[in-house]
Amino acid sequence: MKGESAEAVKVLLREATVDEIQELADYLKTKRLMNDQISP
Protein backbone atom coordinates (compact mmCIF):
# COMPACT_ATOMS: atom_id res chain seq x y z
CA MET A 1 0.00 0.00 0.00
CA LYS A 2 2.72 2.45 1.01
CA GLY A 3 4.70 1.62 -2.12
CA GLU A 4 1.63 2.31 -4.26
CA SER A 5 1.18 5.80 -2.82
CA ALA A 6 4.89 6.50 -3.32
CA GLU A 7 4.50 5.54 -6.99
CA ALA A 8 1.44 7.80 -7.27
CA VAL A 9 3.43 10.70 -5.81
CA LYS A 10 6.24 10.10 -8.31
CA VAL A 11 3.75 10.19 -11.19
CA LEU A 12 2.15 13.37 -9.84
CA LEU A 13 5.54 15.06 -9.47
CA ARG A 14 6.57 13.99 -12.96
CA GLU A 15 3.39 15.57 -14.37
CA ALA A 16 3.44 18.61 -12.07
CA THR A 17 4.86 21.94 -13.15
CA VAL A 18 7.69 23.62 -11.25
CA ASP A 19 5.17 26.14 -9.89
CA GLU A 20 2.94 23.37 -8.58
CA ILE A 21 5.87 21.67 -6.88
CA GLN A 22 6.95 24.98 -5.31
CA GLU A 23 3.39 25.59 -4.13
CA LEU A 24 3.27 22.12 -2.57
CA ALA A 25 6.63 22.67 -0.86
CA ASP A 26 5.45 26.01 0.56
CA TYR A 27 2.22 24.38 1.77
CA LEU A 28 4.11 21.58 3.50
CA LYS A 29 6.53 24.05 5.14
CA THR A 30 3.62 26.18 6.37
CA LYS A 31 1.85 23.10 7.69
CA ARG A 32 5.00 21.99 9.52
CA LEU A 33 5.44 25.46 11.07
CA MET A 34 1.83 25.45 12.26
CA ASN A 35 2.29 21.97 13.74
CA ASP A 36 5.43 23.15 15.56
CA GLN A 37 3.54 26.11 17.04
CA ILE A 38 0.68 23.87 18.22
CA SER A 39 3.07 21.43 19.89
CA PRO A 40 4.47 22.54 23.25
C-alpha positions in Angstrom: 0.0 0.0 0.0 2.7 2.5 1.0 4.7 1.6 -2.1 1.6 2.3 -4.3 1.2 5.8 -2.8 4.9 6.5 -3.3 4.5 5.5 -7.0 1.4 7.8 -7.3 3.4 10.7 -5.8 6.2 10.1 -8.3 3.8 10.2 -11.2 2.2 13.4 -9.8 5.5 15.1 -9.5 6.6 14.0 -13.0 3.4 15.6 -14.4 3.4 18.6 -12.1 4.9 21.9 -13.2 7.7 23.6 -11.3 5.2 26.1 -9.9 2.9 23.4 -8.6 5.9 21.7 -6.9 7.0 25.0 -5.3 3.4 25.6 -4.1 3.3 22.1 -2.6 6.6 22.7 -0.9 5.5 26.0 0.6 2.2 24.4 1.8 4.1 21.6 3.5 6.5 24.1 5.1 3.6 26.2 6.4 1.8 23.1 7.7 5.0 22.0 9.5 5.4 25.5 11.1 1.8 25.4 12.3 2.3 22.0 13.7 5.4 23.1 15.6 3.5 26.1 17.0 0.7 23.9 18.2 3.1 21.4 19.9 4.5 22.5 23.3 
